[in-house]
C-alpha cells in the first residue's frame, strides 16, 4: 500500500509540474468520457420516459385488444388493413373468455374542441369509456366525483376533465357542475382527473373522459373500438391474453390455420418493439464515441514514451540504487493510470453537465446512473493501464549503466 501511495504521489507531482502537457494529454479521454456519460445519461432518461409513456397508456397488469396489432413492416400493415372492427359482442366474448379475466373496459377516442365561455381548446382527446373505467387503479379524481355506473349506462352528457384542460378553461373558478361544450354539445363537469405531467414534452393532461354511449351519439358509432382487459391476478396476464385470443377466434369463427384478425398488445409488447428498434442504434452510438478512448490511449502511450526518454537518467539512477524492474514498471504504470483517470474524472463531470444542459433546453430527459460514473472512471483506468504497459516495460528494460550515460 505504501509503495502504491509513493508511486501515486510521484505521478501526481509529475503531472502537476507539467500542467499544460498533462491537460493536452488527457484531452482525448476527457472528450470521450464526456460524450459517453452524456449519451448514457440521455439514453437512460429517454428509456425511462418511453417506459413511463407506454405504461401510462397500458397498465402493467392489463392488456389491450384492438382492431390491429403493432406492424413492424408495411406488408404486415397491409395484411391487417382488412381486419373487421371490434364490436360490443367481441367485448362480451372476452368477458366470458375464462376465469382469469376480471374486467373488460370498452373505449373509443376522438379529437374535438372543448370550450367554456369563450375559452377554447382545440384537438383535445375525448375518451369514451364504459363503466369499468372506475375500476382501473390509475383512475384518480383530484376534484369532484367519478362518473356513476348509471351515467355510464345511460350515456349521460357528463365528463371528467384532464387537469390541464380544467386549469386552462377554469383558471379562477371551480369547474365542478359547470357546463362545457365538446364538439358543440354541452357536457356537465363531474370531476377533474389528477395531474399526470408531461412525457417527452407532451402533456398527459389534455383529455376529457365521457361515457361511451355519449361519445357515440356525438361522433357516431363507426369510431374504432378497443377493449382494456385486466386479469384476476397480476401474474395471470399471459393466461388472460391466451384465453382472450381463443374467445375472439371462436367468436369470429376463424379456422386453425387462419391468422388472428385482431390485435392483443400489452405494455411489454411495445417495450420490446422499442428496445429491439433502439438497442442496436444506442450500441453503435456508444461504440463510435468509445473510439475516442482508443485515440486518447494512443496519445497517452506516446506521451509516456516521451516521459521515459526524458527521465532515462532518473530511471538509471534508481536502478543503480537498487530499484527492481517491477518498481520501475509500477512507477510508469501508476503515472499513466493516474493521468488517464484524471481525464476520466473531468470527463464524467463535464458529461453530466452537458446532459443536464440538454435536458433543460429540450424535452429529452437525463438520468444520472451510479454505474455510469463507475463506467467512465473505470474505462479510463483500463485505458491508462493498457496503453501504459509498453512504455513501462520499455523503462523497466533500460540498462542502468547505459541510462546513466544518456545526456
C-alpha positions in Angstrom: 0.0 0.0 0.0 2.8 2.4 0.9 4.5 1.6 -2.4 1.3 2.4 -4.3 0.9 5.7 -2.4 4.5 6.7 -3.1 4.2 5.9 -6.8 0.9 7.8 -7.0 2.5 10.8 -5.2 5.4 10.8 -7.7 2.9 10.5 -10.6 0.8 13.5 -9.3 3.9 15.6 -8.8 5.0 14.8 -12.4 1.5 15.7 -13.7 1.4 18.9 -11.7 4.9 20.0 -12.8 3.7 19.7 -16.5 0.1 21.0 -16.2 -0.5 22.1 -19.8 1.1 18.9 -21.2 -0.9 16.8 -18.9 -4.1 18.5 -19.8 -3.5 18.1 -23.5 -2.5 14.5 -23.0 -5.9 13.6 -21.4 -7.9 15.8 -23.7 -8.9 12.8 -25.8 -10.1 11.0 -22.7 -12.0 14.0 -21.5 -13.8 14.3 -24.8 -14.5 10.6 -24.9 -15.8 10.2 -21.4 -17.8 13.4 -21.7 -19.5 12.0 -24.7 -20.1 8.6 -23.2 -21.5 9.9 -20.0 -23.8 12.4 -21.8 -25.0 9.8 -24.2 -25.6 7.2 -21.4 -27.5 9.7 -19.3 -29.7 10.8 -22.1 -30.3 7.3 -23.3 -31.3 6.2 -19.7 -33.6 9.3 -19.4 -35.2 8.5 -22.8 -35.7 4.8 -21.9 -37.3 5.8 -18.6 -39.6 8.4 -20.3 -40.7 6.0 -23.1 -41.3 3.3 -20.5 -43.5 5.7 -18.4 -45.3 6.8 -21.6 -46.1 3.3 -22.6 -47.1 2.2 -19.1 -49.3 5.3 -18.8 -51.2 4.0 -21.8 -51.1 0.4 -20.8 -51.3 -0.6 -17.2 -48.7 -3.1 -16.0 -51.4 -5.6 -15.1 -53.6 -5.1 -18.2 -53.6 -5.5 -21.9 -55.5 -4.0 -24.9 -57.5 -5.7 -27.6 -57.7 -3.6 -30.8 -58.5 -4.0 -34.4 -54.9 -4.3 -35.4 -51.6 -5.3 -33.8 -48.4 -3.2 -34.0 -47.0 -3.7 -37.5 -43.2 -3.8 -38.0 -43.3 -4.0 -41.8 -45.5 -2.5 -44.5 -46.6 -6.0 -45.5 -47.9 -6.7 -42.0 -49.8 -3.4 -42.1 -51.4 -4.2 -45.4 -52.5 -7.6 -44.2 -54.2 -6.1 -41.2 -56.0 -3.3 -43.2 -58.9 -5.7 -43.8 -59.5 -6.7 -40.2 -63.1 -6.2 -39.1 -63.9 -3.6 -36.5 -64.3 -4.7 -32.9 -67.9 -4.7 -31.6 -69.6 -4.9 -28.2 -70.3 -8.6 -29.0 -66.5 -9.1 -29.1 -66.4 -7.4 -25.7 -69.0 -9.8 -24.3 -67.0 -12.8 -25.7 -63.9 -11.5 -23.9 -65.8 -11.2 -20.6 -66.8 -14.8 -20.9 -63.3 -15.9 -22.1 -62.3 -17.7 -18.9 -61.7 -17.4 -15.1 -58.6 -15.3 -15.4 -60.4 -12.3 -17.0 -61.6 -9.9 -14.3 -62.5 -6.7 -16.1 -63.2 -5.6 -19.7 -63.5 -1.9 -20.4 -64.7 -0.7 -23.8 -63.1 2.6 -25.1 -63.2 4.8 -28.2 -61.5 8.1 -28.8 -62.0 11.2 -30.8 -60.4 14.7 -31.1 -62.5 17.7 -30.6 -62.8 21.3 -29.4 -63.6 21.9 -25.8 -64.9 25.3 -24.8 -66.3 27.3 -21.9 -67.5 30.9 -22.1 -65.2 32.0 -25.0 -62.2 29.9 -23.8 -61.5 27.2 -26.4 -59.0 24.3 -26.6 -58.5 22.6 -29.9 -57.6 19.0 -30.6 -58.4 17.7 -27.1 -58.5 13.9 -26.8 -62.1 12.8 -25.9 -62.1 9.4 -24.4 -65.4 7.5 -24.4 -65.3 4.6 -21.9 -67.6 2.1 -20.2 -68.3 2.0 -16.5 -65.3 -0.3 -15.8 -63.2 2.9 -16.1 -63.8 3.5 -12.4 -62.2 0.1 -11.6 -58.8 1.0 -13.2 -56.2 1.8 -10.5 -54.8 4.7 -12.5 -58.1 6.4 -12.5 -57.7 9.2 -9.9 -60.1 12.1 -9.4 -58.5 15.2 -7.8 -61.6 17.3 -7.5 -65.3 16.4 -7.7 -66.7 12.9 -8.2 -66.4 10.0 -10.7 -69.0 9.3 -13.3 -71.6 6.9 -11.8 -72.4 3.5 -13.3 -75.9 4.7 -14.2 -74.5 7.7 -16.0 -72.2 5.4 -18.0 -75.0 3.0 -18.9 -77.4 5.8 -19.9 -74.9 7.8 -21.8 -75.4 11.0 -19.8 -73.6 14.1 -21.0 -71.2 14.3 -18.1 -67.4 14.5 -18.2 -64.2 14.2 -16.3 -61.7 16.8 -17.4 -58.0 16.3 -17.6 -56.0 18.5 -15.2 -54.6 20.8 -17.9 -57.9 21.2 -19.6 -59.6 22.2 -16.4 -56.7 24.6 -15.5 -57.0 26.4 -18.8 -60.7 26.6 -19.0 -61.3 27.4 -15.3 -58.3 29.4 -14.1 -60.1 31.2 -11.4 -63.2 29.2 -10.5 -64.1 25.6 -9.7 -65.1 23.6 -12.8 -67.4 21.2 -10.9 -71.0 21.2 -12.2 -70.1 23.8 -14.9 -71.2 23.2 -18.5 -68.6 22.8 -21.2 -69.1 22.2 -24.8 -67.4 19.3 -26.5 -67.7 19.5 -30.3 -70.7 21.9 -29.8 -72.5 19.6 -27.3 -73.0 20.6 -23.7 -71.5 18.4 -21.0 -71.6 18.8 -17.2 -68.3 18.6 -15.5 -68.4 15.9 -12.8 -64.7 16.0 -11.8 -61.1 16.7 -12.6 -58.5 14.0 -13.0 -55.3 14.1 -11.0 -52.3 15.7 -12.7 -50.1 13.3 -14.7 -47.5 15.8 -16.0 -45.6 15.6 -19.3 -43.5 12.9 -21.0 -41.0 13.9 -23.7 -42.6 17.4 -23.7 -46.1 16.0 -24.4 -48.8 16.8 -21.9 -50.7 13.8 -20.4 -53.5 16.0 -19.1 -55.1 17.2 -22.3 -58.1 15.0 -22.3 -61.7 14.6 -21.3 -63.5 11.4 -20.3 -67.2 10.8 -21.2 -69.5 7.8 -21.2 -69.0 5.7 -24.3 -72.7 6.0 -25.4 -72.4 9.8 -25.2 -69.3 9.8 -27.3 -71.0 7.6 -29.9 -74.0 10.0 -30.0 -71.8 13.0 -30.7 -69.3 11.4 -33.1 -71.1 8.4 -34.5 -70.8 4.7 -33.9 -68.2 4.0 -36.5 -65.3 5.1 -34.3 -62.7 2.5 -33.7 -63.5 0.5 -30.6 -60.9 -1.2 -28.3 -61.0 -3.1 -25.0 -58.8 -2.9 -22.0 -58.6 -6.2 -20.1 -57.4 -6.9 -16.6 -56.8 -10.3 -15.2 -57.8 -11.5 -11.8 -54.2 -11.5 -10.7 -51.1 -9.7 -12.0 -49.2 -12.9 -12.7 -52.1 -14.2 -14.9 -51.7 -11.6 -17.7 -50.4 -14.1 -20.2 -53.1 -16.6 -19.3 -55.8 -14.0 -19.7 -54.3 -13.0 -23.1 -54.4 -16.6 -24.3 -58.0 -17.1 -23.1 -59.0 -13.8 -24.8 -57.3 -14.9 -28.1 -59.2 -18.2 -28.0 -62.5 -16.5 -27.2 -62.2 -14.0 -30.1 -61.1 -16.6 -32.6 -64.2 -18.7 -31.6 -66.5 -15.6 -31.8 -65.2 -14.8 -35.2 -65.2 -18.4 -36.4 -61.5 -18.4 -37.5 -60.1 -21.7 -38.7 -57.0 -23.1 -37.0 -54.7 -22.1 -39.9 -56.1 -18.6 -40.2 -54.2 -15.7 -38.7 -55.8 -13.5 -36.0 -57.8 -10.7 -37.4 -57.4 -8.6 -34.3 -54.5 -7.4 -32.1 -53.7 -8.1 -28.5 -51.0 -5.9 -27.0 -49.6 -5.1 -23.6 -47.1 -2.6 -22.3 -44.4 -5.3 -22.7 -45.2 -5.7 -26.4 -44.4 -2.0 -27.1 -41.4 -2.0 -24.8 -40.0 -5.0 -26.7 -40.5 -3.2 -30.0 -38.9 -0.1 -28.7 -35.9 -2.0 -27.3 -35.3 -4.1 -30.4 -35.5 -0.9 -32.6 -33.2 1.2 -30.5 -30.8 -1.3 -28.9 -28.5 -1.5 -31.9 -28.6 2.2 -32.5 -27.6 3.0 -29.0 -24.8 0.3 -29.0 -23.4 1.7 -32.3 -23.6 5.3 -31.0 -21.7 4.4 -27.8 -19.2 2.3 -29.7 -18.4 5.1 -32.1 -17.9 7.5 -29.2 -15.7 4.9 -27.4 -13.3 5.1 -30.3 -12.2 8.4 -28.8 -10.9 6.5 -25.8 -8.6 4.5 -28.1 -7.3 7.7 -29.6 -6.8 9.1 -26.2 -5.0 6.0 -25.1 -2.6 6.2 -28.0 -1.8 9.8 -27.1 -1.1 8.8 -23.5 1.2 6.0 -24.7 3.2 8.4 -26.9 3.5 10.9 -24.1 4.6 8.2 -21.6 7.3 7.1 -24.1 8.5 10.7 -24.2 8.4 10.8 -20.4 10.5 7.6 -20.3 13.0 9.2 -22.7 13.2 12.4 -20.7 13.7 10.6 -17.4 16.2 8.0 -18.6 18.9 9.2 -16.3 16.5 9.2 -13.3 15.4 5.6 -14.1 19.1 4.6 -14.4 19.9 6.2 -11.1 17.0 4.5 -9.3 18.0 1.1 -10.8 21.6 1.6 -9.7 20.4 2.3 -6.2 18.5 -1.0 -6.1 15.1 -0.4 -7.7 13.8 -3.5 -9.3 12.2 -3.8 -12.7 8.7 -4.1 -11.2 9.4 -0.9 -9.2 10.1 1.0 -12.4 7.2 -0.6 -14.2 4.9 0.2 -11.3 6.0 3.9 -11.3 5.4 4.4 -15.0 2.1 2.5 -14.9 0.8 4.4 -11.9 1.6 7.7 -13.7 -0.2 6.5 -16.8 -3.2 5.3 -14.9 -3.4 8.4 -12.7 -3.1 10.6 -15.8 -5.9 8.7 -17.6 -8.2 8.5 -14.6 -7.7 12.2 -14.0 -9.1 12.8 -17.5 -12.0 10.4 -16.8 -13.0 12.3 -13.6 -13.0 15.6 -15.5 -14.9 14.0 -18.4 -17.5 12.5 -16.1 -18.3 15.8 -14.5 -18.5 17.5 -17.9 -20.7 14.7 -19.3 -23.2 15.2 -16.5 -23.2 18.9 -17.1 -23.7 18.5 -20.9 -26.6 16.0 -20.3 -28.2 18.4 -17.7 -28.0 21.4 -20.1 -29.6 19.3 -22.9 -32.4 18.2 -20.6 -33.1 21.8 -19.7 -33.2 23.2 -23.2 -35.0 20.2 -24.9 -37.7 17.7 -24.0 -35.0 15.0 -23.7 -34.6 14.0 -20.0 -31.4 12.9 -18.4 -30.9 10.3 -15.7 -27.6 10.0 -13.8 -27.0 6.4 -13.1 -24.3 5.5 -10.5 -23.0 2.7 -12.8 -22.3 5.3 -15.5 -19.9 7.1 -13.1 -18.1 3.8 -12.4 -18.1 3.1 -16.2 -16.5 6.4 -17.1 -13.8 6.3 -14.5 -13.0 2.5 -14.8 -12.8 2.7 -18.6 -10.2 5.4 -18.4 -8.3 3.5 -15.8 -8.2 0.4 -18.1 -7.1 2.6 -21.0 -4.2 4.0 -18.8 -3.2 0.5 -17.8 -3.3 -0.9 -21.3 -1.6 1.9 -23.1 0.9 2.5 -20.3 2.1 -1.1 -20.4 4.5 -0.7 -23.3 6.3 2.4 -22.0 6.5 0.8 -18.5 8.1 -2.3 -19.9 10.5 -0.3 -22.0 11.5 1.7 -19.0 12.0 -1.4 -16.9 14.3 -3.0 -19.5 16.7 0.0 -19.5 20.3 -0.8 -18.7 21.3 1.3 -15.7 24.8 2.0 -17.0 23.6 3.0 -20.4 20.8 5.0 -18.9 23.3 7.0 -16.7 25.4 7.8 -19.7 22.4 9.2 -21.6 22.5 13.0 -21.8 
